[in-house]
Structure formats: structure tokens, C-alpha cells
Amino acid sequence: MFNRRKWDLETDFVAVGSGLGGLGAAIVAHDGGAKVLVLEKARKLGGICAYSGGEVFLPGNHLQAAAGIEDSREKGLEYLRFLGAGYEDRALQDNLVDAGVEAVRWFGERAGVRWKLIKDFPDYYYPTAPGSAAKGRYLEVELIRGDTLGEWKRKVFLSPHVPIGVTHDELFAWGGFTGIMGWDFAVLGQRITDDLRGFGPGMMAYFVKAALIDRKIPVQLDCAVRELIVDDGAVIGVRATQGGKDLVVRAKKGVLLATGGYDWHASLPKYYEQLPEWNSMCQPSVEGDGFTMGAEVGAAVAAVPANNLGLFFGYHIPGEEHEGKPLWRGSWDGGFPHAIWVNAAGERFADESFYRDYLPKVRAWDGVKQRQPNFPPYLIFDSNFREKYPLGRFLPSQDLPESLVQRAGSLRELAAKLGVDGAALEATVARFNAFARDGVDQDFGRGTYPWASMMTGDFKKGGNPNLGPLDKPPFYGLQLRVVSAGINAAGLKTNEHAQVLHVRGRAIGGLYAAGNAAAPLDTGAGYQSGLSNLRGLVGGWLAARHAVSRQP
């Protein structure tokens, strides 16, 4: 039994984390009549969503019909089953779509979130996968002014990874990520001056406004929840630390763990992610706290195969930091024209434009030699690339730091600097250049997926948007590193109400998990951008609705 103590605060519902799941749940619980408190470990609000592209992937959403786009629940689930590859819990997956449609509409109508469709943005596997769609399933938000956040304006994370003052539609119209020199910097500059926010920061601005400004839900920053307080097998509160002091909070109806995954945990990625290293694009506060606290109260942990989830490879530009830790940047550059990936043997091994193809191939295991022959990958590009395209924050023709990128007058010399087989690299580039001239990648089909072409292709150059020869010295290369976006293979096992399940199969009273803190059994062994934000939104929605209905 719980040893009674004095509570510092008493409330009905505690949301641990201020990302999409945490703030979404806080809004729903508040509107259900509950007294709510949000506790955030970091010094700012927004969680992983604020660093993201701000996409929500939702088949059968209400905006599709209004736009005259045909879709159905059945087709959407057919596609999600394809992604799940048999590792999904079908009841949870059905619930993800059904509750998602209801929740997205509710947040639009009741919380003022101005959703919009991303125009002509296809599913990852369109047109090859069953149930895939050419457009209509991606949602983002209309731009929102930072001034609407009042005193919280400077207390919400802005993303170092995506442009803030534009929508996806505008970005693609300006030429996408390869066409940075064609962006309308006059418009972009004015919007930054006016603090107009889109992508992940824009999405979180709507939820911060709805929760903290419109509803005046209290939140504590720099407040790390360390322990769940349990009485007779049910969670009844939390112990947090703030400013070196304990803060003990009673939660009469429930506690939601919306803490994100375990990207910055010292060992959990090694146990679950099947790669020998782990770095993260996310805030350093994402340390697996929900995973740890759940384990302490007997929560079940579940995992799906890590091979094909939301992971990237990238690099750290020396000197770049966020929140006192290295800032890791994802690399999409291998899919740009005039660039390839190779392994240490100097050979291509995947479609560099489509991370659904290269993720499992980087993880491939050689059981005879006991190693992963395609890890680490190396990015190779030439001066054509440097004259046209950016590398991270470096614009075309800008000097690249020697501490980041190797440079050489020949491919063989570059290979020696990188520790790659030189003769094989020359042969690989010669073969790739022939494909680039013909416009067809006969080895891996690069440039055949419309989504990949939009994200990494130069679709204004004509021909295959992802192919261009590497034939102009000097040549450049760098070893890529694992760079996670916070989407992990393992998490706390939950049911259709987002309740956390005990290792013996029962629901743990008063405990919920949402987003990346919950095991991705609702998606399974595959991924589609926008599903992580959908999982956070739906998990918070379900948890709050269930908790509010509970008798304390």
C-alpha cells in the first residue's frame, strides 16, 4: 500500500511531456471537465513534434472529401497493413485510423487547429503498394503567428531541421530541398521577421495556444518527472524534481507518459535498434524516462523489428549544438543528383533517394564474417553537386569545413582518405554515371518513387530527377552516422484506450502512454512520415477521454 505523504499539488490529470500527445491530451481532458497539469522536463515546450516536419498522415480524413479526393478507411487500412508487414496489432491499427479521423476533426473544431492538405503529396510506396494513394492523406497546419502565444512565444522550441515560415506546398513550388537557390527568400525573410510558423513549430504553436493561452492550463518547465507513485497497483501521482527540489503531485484520474522515446538513453538503443551506435536529431531531454518509470511499476515492453522505421543517417557539423549537446543533422543528400552512397567496399547497395530501401540494407548482417557490410555508409558527391545543391546548412559553392568533408582531385584519392576501396569506387561511379546519362538506375531503380523524387530530386532539371553523373572534380565524401528522429522500435505496451499494460496483461490503473513512449504496435514493422505525429495525437486523445471517465 502507498505510504501517505503530503502532496505539493493535487489535480485530476497529469500530462508528462508537452509535445503533441501531452498538450493534445491536456486540451481534451480540460474540455472534459478535468483539472490538468503539464510537466515538461525541457526548458521549452513542443517536444519532438516541434523539431519535425509537422505532418500528420491520416487516410480518410475529413479534408479529403471537401477537396474532392476519393479515399476510404478500407484502402487506408490496406496500405497500413502493408506497412505493418504482419507485426501490427490490427485492432490498435484500426483504432489509430478511426480515432485519428475523429480527433483531427475535433481539434480543428474545438481547439482552433487550422488543418490543411499538403497538395499532391503521395504516400511513400505509391503507386506500387496496395491501398496507396497519390495525394490527400498528408495534413499540415496553416501558418500561425508566434505573437498568438503571448508570454510563451519564446518558450516553444523552433526546429533546426526544417524551414519555419513556409508550408510544404510552397517549399515544393520553390523547387524543394535541392532547389534552395530558387526559394523566395524575400518572402521567407519577411515571414521570419513576422514570426510566422509552419511545419512542426507551427503545429505545436496551435496546441500551445489552445492549451496555455485559450484554456490557461498550468505547465511547469524544467520539471523532470522521476517516479510514478502507486497505491494498490494503480498510479495515483508522480514525483518530479524542479530546481533541485521534489515536487509531489497527486493525479486523481490519471498520468499520461508522453515523454518521447529513448534516443539519448545511454544503452536502450543498443538493446533494441540493431545498430552499434545511436545519435539523435531530437532534443537531449528525450532519454527514455517513460520507459524507465513504466518498468518500475511492472509495465510490459513491446517492440517491432527495427529494420524499416523512421531513421536516417547524417552528420554533426563541428561546433553546432542544441541544449548543450551536439546537433545531429539528417542527410537526404545521397538522393540528390550527382551524389551516391557506398559502403567500405566502394559499392552502392540501395536506392539512396528512398530511405525505405536503404534502412534495412544498412542493417544487413553478414553471418559468415559477423559484421554489417553496409555500415557505415559513405556519401560521395562531386563539384556538379556543390555548384547546384546545399549540404546541410551550407549553400551551393559555400566552403565546406575540412573537419566534416574530405576533398580530393580524384575518386581514388578520395577513397584513400575515407578508407574505402578505391578501384571499386571508380568502377561504381563509372557504372552510376552511365545510368545517369540514360536516366534509368538499372541496379536500384532510383527516381521511380514519386515521394522520393519530391523530397530528394531536382524535379526542375528534366529527366530522372534523382540522377546526375559524378564526373566533375574535385570530389567530396564523408562517413555518415546514425541519426534518429526519435521513432524507436520499442515502447510501453498499451491497449485501445492508451492504457499501459502490466507484464501480466492487465491495464495499470491510472497510467497511459502516447506517441513514441508507447510501443508502435499500431503501425508495426514499417513507417510512413506523419504516422509518429498521428500516434501522439491519437494516444493523447484516447488517454484523456478514458481518464476523464474514470472515478477517482
C-alpha positions, 0 to 999 in steps of 0.5 A: 500500500502507498505510504501517505505523504503530503502532496505539493499539488493535487489535480485530476490529470497529469500530462508528462511531456508537452509535445503533441500527445501531452498538450493534445491530451491536456486540451481534451481532458480540460474540455472534459471537465478535468483539472490538468497539469503539464510537466515538461522536463525541457526548458521549452515546450513542443517536444519532438513534434516541434523539431519535425516536419509537422505532418500528420498522415491520416487516410480518410480524413475529413479534408479529403472529401471537401477537396474532392479526393476519393479515399476510404478507411478500407484502402487506408487500412490496406496500405497500413497493413502493408506497412505493418508487414504482419507485426501490427496489432490490427485492432490498435491499427484500426483504432489509430485510423478511426480515432485519428479521423475523429480527433483531427476533426475535433481539434480543428473544431474545438481547439482552433487547429487550422488543418490543411492538405499538403497538395499532391503529396503521395504516400511513400510506396505509391503507386506500387503498394496496395491501398496507396494513394497519390495525394490527400492523406498528408495534413499540415497546419496553416501558418500561425503567428508566434505573437498568438502565444503571448508570454510563451512565444519564446518558450516553444522550441523552433526546429533546426531541421526544417524551414519555419515560415513556409508550408510544404506546398510552397517549399515544393513550388520553390523547387524543394530541398535541392532547389534552395537557390530558387526559394523566395527568400524575400518572402521567407525573410519577411515571414521570419521577421513576422514570426510566422510558423509552419511545419512542426513549430507551427503545429505545436504553436496551435496546441500551445495556444489552445492549451496555455493561452485559450484554456490557461492550463498550468505547465511547469518547465524544467520539471523532470518527472522521476517516479510514478507513485502507486497505491494498490497497483494503480498510479495515483501521482508522480514525483518530479524534481524542479530546481533541485527540489521534489515536487509531489503531485497527486493525479486523481484520474490519471498520468499520461507518459508522453515523454518521447522515446529513448534516443539519448538513453545511454544503452536502450538503443543498443538493446533494441535498434540493431545498430552499434551506435545511436545519435539523435536529431531530437532534443537531449531531454528525450532519454527514455524516462517513460520507459524507465518509470513504466518498468518500475511499476511492472509495465510490459515492453513491446517492440517491432523489428527495427529494420524499416522505421523512421531513421536516417543517417547524417552528420554533426557539423563541428561546433553546432549544438542544441541544449548543450549537446551536439546537433545531429543533422539528417542527410537526404543528400545521397538522393540528390543528383550527382551524389551516391552512397557506398559502403567500405567496399566502394559499392552502392547497395540501395536506392539512396533517394528512398530511405525505405530501401536503404534502412534495412540494407544498412542493417544487413548482417553478414553471418559468415564474417559477423559484421554489417557490410553496409555500415557505415555508409559513405556519401560521395558527391562531386563539384556538379553537386556543390555548384547546384545543391546545399549540404546541410546548412551550407549553400551551393559553392559555400566552403565546406569545413575540412573537419566534416568533408574530405576533398580530393582531385580524384575518386581514388584519392578520395577513397584513400582518405575515407578508407574505402576501396578505391578501384571499386569506387571508380568502377561504381561511379563509372557504372552510376554515371552511365545510368545517369546519362540514360536516366534509368538506375538499372541496379536500384531503380532510383527516381521511380518513387514519386515521394522520393523524387519530391523530397530528394530530386531536382524535379526542375532539371528534366529527366530522372530527377534523382540522377546526375553523373559524378564526373566533375572534380574535385570530389567530396565524401564523408562517413555518415552516422546514425541519426534518429528522429526519435521513432524507436522500435520499442515502447510501453505496451498499451491497449485501445484506450492508451492504457499501459499494460502490466507484464501480466496483461492487465491495464495499470490503473491510472497510467497511459502512454502516447506517441513514441513512449508507447510501443508502435504496435499500431503501425508495426514493422514499417513507417510512413512520415506523419504516422509518429505525429498521428500516434501522439495525437491519437494516444493523447486523445484516447488517454484523456477521454478514458481518464476523464471517465474514470472515478477517482 
